[in-house]
């Protein structure tokens, strides 16, 4: 009878299904661009010089990155609010409360499918040099409420090489890019602009700086667009180079020992021949600016 009175053993807990994603991170960031430039925007202390006009910008960013069994996904959306130096609207004179800055939305997506995972092999890895070679693909979409009214549409496809680095990551993408855009200054039906398909290069990296004794990392990207034909004014475009490097401090780990929750960062951005405009002739086509901000990892 004593044996019959013993409580039954508790059933084992239900198995937790494995996550589809091997890694997933979503961030909301705010950062301030101290000295932005826009091609063709002049005035202020720079006057009508090729330096263009200094334009401060506030930026809200939402980004997501994940990895799954066969590849990776990355999405980023910037909402950029210019100072009144870069006015919104049709370009008509504005005064007082009506003199406001433009708003721009710029989104990008990049995806990869890894050759080693797809073909179940290690043939695409070379120890100490390359971890994987992937099919890379993506797009850019943007819009801005200025008189020019750009509406960027880009499609990209190519190969991405993941370097075998000791810590962090470094990826180099070689793409073919096709772009369509808009030029609101010219009359219809010439406002829609189609550019040539050209090579596009991207280097993306993130390296922990463990030697500092702090939860610091160096993160950034470099992109190169080769000349893509003539723009909406009929001018030949130039090679475009964009570089941004951020020094990132994991504040959550430093103060609360909770990593990947709250980051603070400072950085520098250099943009030559912005949007393909020739910095030798078009004011505001070369940008050199510091930036600073914070990021919250939401999940």
Secondary structure, DSSP 8 states (H G I E B T S, - for coil): -HHHHS-------------S-SEEEEEEEEEEEEEE--TT---GGGTTSTT---EEEEEEEEEEEEEETTEEEEEEEEEEEE-TTSB-SSS----GGG--B-EEEEEEEEEEEEHHHHTT-STT-BTTTEEEEEEEEEEEEEEE-SSS----EEEEEEEEEEE--SSSEEEEEEEEEEEEEE-TTS-TTS-EEE---EEEEEEEEEEE-GGGTSSEEEEEEEEEE---SB-TTS-B---EEEEEEEEEEEHHHHHHS--SSEEEEEEEEEEESGGG--TTTSTT-EEEEEEEEEEEE--
